[in-house]
């Protein structure tokens, strides 16, 4: 599944266009590498998202095309969440 779609389906980010823009502006890393929105997400990938002052690091646990809102949090595990100073 594409990175931008995974972030939307898992409800880490609200909109696919937002996740696409973040990736295009090099604010998303997977396993330590900056990736494009078309990156193919795999189980056990570590995704680091920087938006605003927030830095969120998650581990991919499951990749599902369709998921209900209540089950979306089963797709990932939050490893770290921090805020940087401007």
DSSP file (Angstrom, degrees, kcal/mol; ACC not computed):
  #  RESIDUE AA STRUCTURE BP1 BP2  ACC     N-H-->O    O-->H-N    N-H-->O    O-->H-N    TCO  KAPPA ALPHA  PHI   PSI    X-CA   Y-CA   Z-CA
    1    1 A X              0   0    0      0, 0.0    40,-2.8     0, 0.0    64,-0.0   0.000 360.0 360.0 360.0 140.3    0.0    0.0    0.0
    2    2 A X  B  >  -A   40   0A   0     38,-0.2     4,-2.5     1,-0.1    38,-0.2  -0.262 360.0-121.6 -61.0 148.6    1.3    3.5   -0.8
    3    3 A X  H  > S+     0   0    0     36,-1.4     4,-2.4    34,-0.6     5,-0.2   0.918 110.9  50.9 -59.7 -47.2    2.6    5.6    2.1
    4    4 A X  H  > S+     0   0    0     33,-1.7     4,-1.2     1,-0.2    -1,-0.2   0.880 113.3  45.9 -62.7 -36.9    0.1    8.4    1.6
    5    5 A X  H  > S+     0   0    0     32,-0.3     4,-3.1     2,-0.2     5,-0.3   0.898 110.1  53.8 -71.5 -40.3   -2.8    6.0    1.6
    6    6 A X  H  X S+     0   0    0     -4,-2.5     4,-2.6     1,-0.2     6,-0.3   0.923 107.2  51.0 -59.1 -45.2   -1.5    4.1    4.6
    7    7 A X  H  <>S+     0   0    0     -4,-2.4     6,-2.0     1,-0.2     5,-1.5   0.838 115.4  43.0 -63.7 -32.8   -1.3    7.2    6.7
    8    8 A X  H ><5S+     0   0    0     -4,-1.2     3,-0.9    -5,-0.2    -2,-0.2   0.929 114.9  47.0 -77.1 -47.5   -4.9    8.2    5.8
    9    9 A X  H 3<5S+     0   0    0     -4,-3.1    -2,-0.2     1,-0.3    -3,-0.2   0.880 114.1  47.9 -63.4 -38.5   -6.4    4.7    6.2
   10   10 A X  T 3<5S-     0   0    0     -4,-2.6    -1,-0.3    -5,-0.3    -2,-0.2   0.557 110.0-127.5 -79.0  -6.7   -4.7    4.2    9.6
   11   11 A X  T < 5S+     0   0    0     -3,-0.9    -3,-0.2     2,-0.3    -4,-0.1   0.751  72.2 128.7  64.4  27.8   -5.9    7.7   10.6
   12   12 A X  S   <S+     0   0    0     -5,-1.5     2,-0.3    -6,-0.3    -4,-0.2   0.895  82.9  25.3 -71.1 -42.4   -2.4    8.8   11.6
   13   13 A X  S    S-     0   0    0     -6,-2.0    -2,-0.3    -9,-0.1    -1,-0.2  -0.918  82.5-132.4-119.6 151.2   -3.1   11.8    9.3
   14   14 A X  S    S+     0   0    0     -2,-0.3     2,-0.4    -3,-0.1    -1,-0.1   0.864  83.9  29.8 -73.3 -38.0   -6.5   13.1    8.5
   15   15 A X     >  -     0   0    0      1,-0.1     4,-1.7    -4,-0.0     5,-0.1  -0.937  64.7-135.6-129.5 147.8   -6.2   13.5    4.7
   16   16 A X  H  > S+     0   0    0     -2,-0.4     4,-2.3     1,-0.2     5,-0.2   0.852 107.8  57.6 -66.3 -34.8   -4.3   11.8    2.0
   17   17 A X  H  > S+     0   0    0      1,-0.2     4,-2.4     2,-0.2    -1,-0.2   0.864 104.5  52.3 -65.3 -34.1   -3.3   15.1    0.4
   18   18 A X  H  > S+     0   0    0      2,-0.2     4,-2.4     1,-0.2    -1,-0.2   0.932 110.8  46.3 -66.0 -45.4   -1.7   16.2    3.7
   19   19 A X  H  X S+     0   0    0     -4,-1.7     4,-2.0     1,-0.2    -2,-0.2   0.869 112.2  51.8 -65.7 -35.3    0.4   13.0    3.9
   20   20 A X  H  X S+     0   0    0     -4,-2.3     4,-2.4     2,-0.2    -2,-0.2   0.928 110.2  48.0 -65.5 -45.0    1.3   13.5    0.2
   21   21 A X  H  X S+     0   0    0     -4,-2.4     4,-1.7     2,-0.2    -2,-0.2   0.901 110.1  52.2 -62.8 -42.4    2.4   17.1    0.8
   22   22 A X  H  <>S+     0   0    0     -4,-2.4     5,-2.6     1,-0.2     6,-0.3   0.916 111.5  46.9 -60.3 -43.2    4.5   16.1    3.8
   23   23 A X  H ><5S+     0   0    0     -4,-2.0     3,-1.6     1,-0.2     5,-0.2   0.903 110.4  51.8 -66.5 -41.0    6.3   13.4    1.8
   24   24 A X  H 3<5S+     0   0    0     -4,-2.4    -1,-0.2     1,-0.3    -2,-0.2   0.803 108.6  51.8 -65.9 -28.1    6.9   15.7   -1.1
   25   25 A X  T 3<5S-     0   0    0     -4,-1.7    -1,-0.3    -5,-0.2    -2,-0.2   0.153 119.4-112.3 -94.0  18.2    8.4   18.3    1.3
   26   26 A X  T < 5S+     0   0    0     -3,-1.6    -3,-0.2     9,-0.2    -2,-0.1   0.851  80.0 126.9  57.7  42.8   10.8   15.6    2.8
   27   27 A X      < +     0   0    0     -5,-2.6    23,-2.6     8,-0.1     2,-0.4   0.265  54.5  73.6-110.1   8.8    9.1   15.4    6.2
   28   28 A X  E     -B   49   0B   0     -6,-0.3     7,-1.7     7,-0.3     2,-0.4  -0.990  57.8-175.4-126.6 128.5    8.5   11.7    6.2
   29   29 A X  E     -BC  48  34B   0     19,-2.5    19,-3.0    -2,-0.4     2,-0.5  -0.937   9.3-161.9-118.7 143.5   11.2    9.1    6.8
   30   30 A X  E >  S-BC  47  33B   0      3,-2.9     3,-1.6    -2,-0.4    17,-0.2  -0.990  81.2 -15.2-124.3 122.3   10.8    5.3    6.6
   31   31 A X  T 3  S-     0   0    0     15,-2.8    -1,-0.1    -2,-0.5    16,-0.1   0.861 131.5 -51.1  52.6  39.7   13.6    3.2    8.2
   32   32 A X  T 3  S+     0   0    0     14,-0.4     2,-0.4     1,-0.2    -1,-0.3   0.464 117.8 106.6  83.6   1.3   15.8    6.3    8.3
   33   33 A X  E <  S-C   30   0B   0     -3,-1.6    -3,-2.9     0, 0.0     2,-0.3  -0.928  72.9-119.3-116.6 138.0   15.4    7.3    4.6
   34   34 A X  E     -C   29   0B   0     -2,-0.4     2,-0.3    -5,-0.2    -5,-0.2  -0.582  42.4-168.2 -70.8 132.1   13.3   10.1    3.2
   35   35 A X        -     0   0    0     -7,-1.7    -7,-0.3    -2,-0.3    -9,-0.2  -0.783  19.6-116.8-124.9 165.5   10.6    8.6    0.9
   36   36 A X    >   -     0   0    0     -2,-0.3     3,-1.9   -10,-0.1   -33,-0.2  -0.509  38.6-102.2 -92.5 165.9    8.1    9.7   -1.6
   37   37 A X  T 3  S+     0   0    0      1,-0.3   -33,-1.7   -17,-0.2   -34,-0.6   0.742 119.6  61.8 -60.8 -22.2    4.3    9.3   -1.2
   38   38 A X  T 3  S+     0   0    0    -36,-0.2    -1,-0.3   -35,-0.2   -18,-0.0   0.436  72.5 131.5 -85.9   1.2    4.4    6.3   -3.5
   39   39 A X    <   -     0   0    0     -3,-1.9   -36,-1.4     1,-0.1     2,-0.8  -0.277  63.5-121.0 -55.2 137.1    6.7    4.3   -1.2
   40   40 A X  B     -A    2   0A   0    -38,-0.2   -38,-0.2   -37,-0.1     2,-0.2  -0.738  26.8-140.1 -86.4 107.1    5.2    0.7   -0.6
   41   41 A X        -     0   0    0    -40,-2.8     2,-0.3    -2,-0.8     3,-0.0  -0.446  22.1-171.6 -71.2 135.9    4.6    0.4    3.1
   42   42 A X    >   -     0   0    0     -2,-0.2     3,-1.7    20,-0.0    18,-0.2  -0.876  34.0 -84.9-125.0 158.6    5.5   -3.0    4.6
   43   43 A X  T 3  S+     0   0    0     -2,-0.3    18,-0.2     1,-0.2     3,-0.1  -0.368 114.4  25.2 -61.0 141.0    5.0   -4.6    8.1
   44   44 A X  T 3  S+     0   0    0     16,-2.8    -1,-0.2     1,-0.3     2,-0.1   0.433  85.5 142.5  78.7   4.9    7.7   -3.6   10.6
   45   45 A X    <   -     0   0    0     -3,-1.7    15,-2.6    15,-0.1     2,-0.6  -0.489  47.4-137.5 -68.2 145.7    8.6   -0.4    8.8
   46   46 A X  E     - D   0  59B   0     13,-0.2   -15,-2.8    -2,-0.1     2,-0.5  -0.943  20.1-164.3-106.9 117.4    9.4    2.5   11.1
   47   47 A X  E     -BD  30  58B   0     11,-2.8    11,-2.7    -2,-0.6     2,-0.5  -0.894   6.3-167.1-108.5 127.2    7.8    5.7    9.9
   48   48 A X  E     -BD  29  57B   0    -19,-3.0   -19,-2.5    -2,-0.5     2,-0.5  -0.963   7.8-170.5-115.5 119.6    8.9    9.1   11.3
   49   49 A X  E     -BD  28  56B   0      7,-3.2     7,-2.8    -2,-0.5     2,-0.6  -0.935   6.3-167.7-115.7 127.7    6.6   12.0   10.5
   50   50 A X  E     + D   0  55B   0    -23,-2.6     2,-0.4    -2,-0.5     5,-0.2  -0.958  19.5 156.0-114.9 115.6    7.5   15.7   11.2
   51   51 A X  E >   - D   0  54B   0      3,-2.3     3,-1.9    -2,-0.6     2,-0.3  -0.966  64.8 -32.3-143.3 128.4    4.8   18.2   10.9
   52   52 A X  T 3  S-     0   0    0     -2,-0.4    32,-0.0     1,-0.3    31,-0.0  -0.532 123.4 -32.8  64.7-129.5    4.7   21.5   12.7
   53   53 A X  T 3  S+     0   0    0     -2,-0.3    31,-2.8    -3,-0.1     2,-0.4   0.364 118.0 101.1-100.1   3.3    6.6   21.1   15.9
   54   54 A X  E <   -DE  51  83B   0     -3,-1.9    -3,-2.3    29,-0.2     2,-0.5  -0.726  49.9-168.4 -96.0 136.9    5.5   17.5   16.4
   55   55 A X  E     -DE  50  82B   0     27,-3.1    27,-2.6    -2,-0.4     2,-0.5  -0.979  10.0-173.8-123.1 116.9    7.6   14.5   15.6
   56   56 A X  E     -DE  49  81B   0     -7,-2.8    -7,-3.2    -2,-0.5     2,-0.5  -0.942   6.3-169.2-116.3 128.0    5.7   11.2   15.5
   57   57 A X  E     +DE  48  80B   0     23,-3.2    22,-2.7    -2,-0.5    23,-1.8  -0.973  14.1 172.8-118.2 124.3    7.5    7.8   15.1
   58   58 A X  E     -DE  47  78B   0    -11,-2.7   -11,-2.8    -2,-0.5     2,-0.5  -0.910  26.4-136.9-129.8 156.1    5.3    4.7   14.5
   59   59 A X  E     -DE  46  77B   0     18,-2.7    18,-2.0    -2,-0.3     2,-0.5  -0.950  26.9-122.9-111.3 132.0    5.9    1.0   13.7
   60   60 A X  E     + E   0  76B   0    -15,-2.6   -16,-2.8    -2,-0.5    16,-0.3  -0.619  34.7 169.0 -76.5 122.6    3.7   -0.6   11.1
   61   61 A X        +     0   0    0     14,-2.6     2,-0.3    -2,-0.5    15,-0.2   0.714  65.3   6.5-102.6 -30.0    1.9   -3.7   12.5
   62   62 A X        -     0   0    0     13,-1.7     2,-0.5   -20,-0.1    -1,-0.4  -0.994  56.0-147.0-155.2 147.6   -0.6   -4.4    9.8
   63   63 A X        +     0   0    0     -2,-0.3     2,-0.4    -3,-0.1   -20,-0.1  -0.958  27.8 166.3-123.0 111.8   -1.4   -3.2    6.3
   64   64 A X        -     0   0    0     -2,-0.5     3,-0.1     1,-0.1    -2,-0.1  -0.979  34.2-145.1-128.0 138.5   -5.1   -3.3    5.4
   65   65 A X  S    S+     0   0    0     -2,-0.4     2,-0.4     1,-0.2    -1,-0.1   0.908  90.7  22.9 -66.7 -43.2   -6.9   -1.7    2.4
   66   66 A X  S    S+     0   0    0      2,-0.0     2,-0.3   -57,-0.0    -1,-0.2  -0.985  71.3 166.2-129.1 136.2  -10.1   -0.9    4.3
   67   67 A X        -     0   0    0     -2,-0.4     2,-0.1    -3,-0.1     5,-0.1  -0.997  33.7-115.5-149.8 144.1  -10.5   -0.6    8.1
   68   68 A X    >>  -     0   0    0     -2,-0.3     3,-1.0     1,-0.1     4,-0.9  -0.418  34.9-110.1 -75.9 157.6  -13.1    0.7   10.4
   69   69 A X  G >4 S+     0   0    0      1,-0.3     3,-0.8     2,-0.2     4,-0.4   0.874 118.0  53.5 -55.7 -41.5  -12.3    3.7   12.6
   70   70 A X  G 34 S+     0   0    0      1,-0.2    -1,-0.3     2,-0.1     3,-0.2   0.774 113.3  43.2 -66.7 -26.5  -12.3    1.6   15.8
   71   71 A X  G X4 S+     0   0    0     -3,-1.0     3,-1.7     1,-0.2    -1,-0.2   0.468  86.3  93.6 -98.4  -3.5   -9.7   -0.9   14.3
   72   72 A X  G X< S+     0   0    0     -4,-0.9     3,-1.7    -3,-0.8     4,-0.2   0.839  77.3  61.6 -61.4 -34.8   -7.4    1.7   12.7
   73   73 A X  G >  S+     0   0    0     -4,-0.4     3,-0.6     1,-0.3    -1,-0.3   0.586  90.3  70.3 -71.7  -7.1   -5.1    1.9   15.7
   74   74 A X  G <  S+     0   0    0     -3,-1.7    -1,-0.3     1,-0.2    -2,-0.2   0.526  85.5  69.8 -82.3  -6.1   -4.3   -1.8   15.2
   75   75 A X  G <  S+     0   0    0     -3,-1.7   -14,-2.6    -4,-0.2   -13,-1.7   0.664 109.0  18.8 -83.7 -17.0   -2.4   -1.0   12.0
   76   76 A X  E <   -E   60   0B   0     -3,-0.6     2,-0.4   -16,-0.3   -16,-0.2  -0.955  61.0-139.7-149.7 164.4    0.5    0.8   13.9
   77   77 A X  E     -E   59   0B   0    -18,-2.0   -18,-2.7    -2,-0.3     2,-0.5  -0.999  27.1-125.3-128.5 129.2    2.2    1.2   17.3
   78   78 A X  E     +E   58   0B   0     -2,-0.4   -20,-0.3   -20,-0.2     3,-0.1  -0.632  29.4 175.1 -76.3 121.8    3.4    4.6   18.5
   79   79 A X  E     -     0   0B   0    -22,-2.7     2,-0.3    -2,-0.5   -21,-0.2   0.853  65.5  -5.2 -91.5 -44.5    7.1    4.3   19.3
   80   80 A X  E     -E   57   0B   0    -23,-1.8   -23,-3.2     2,-0.0     2,-0.4  -0.995  51.0-172.6-153.9 144.8    7.8    8.0   20.2
   81   81 A X  E     +E   56   0B   0     -2,-0.3     2,-0.3   -25,-0.2   -25,-0.2  -0.957  23.1 159.4-140.0 120.7    6.0   11.3   20.1
   82   82 A X  E     -E   55   0B   0    -27,-2.6   -27,-3.1    -2,-0.4     2,-0.4  -0.893  31.0-135.3-138.6 167.4    7.9   14.5   20.8
   83   83 A X  E     -E   54   0B   0     -2,-0.3     2,-0.3   -29,-0.2   -29,-0.2  -0.990  17.5-150.5-126.6 131.0    7.7   18.2   20.2
   84   84 A X        -     0   0    0    -31,-2.8     2,-0.3    -2,-0.4    -2,-0.0  -0.687  20.1-115.0 -99.6 155.4   10.6   20.3   19.1
   85   85 A X              0   0    0     -2,-0.3    -1,-0.0     1,-0.1     0, 0.0  -0.665 360.0 360.0 -88.1 142.9   11.2   24.0   19.9
   86   86 A X              0   0    0     -2,-0.3    -1,-0.1     0, 0.0    -2,-0.0   0.457 360.0 360.0 -79.5 360.0   11.1   26.5   17.1
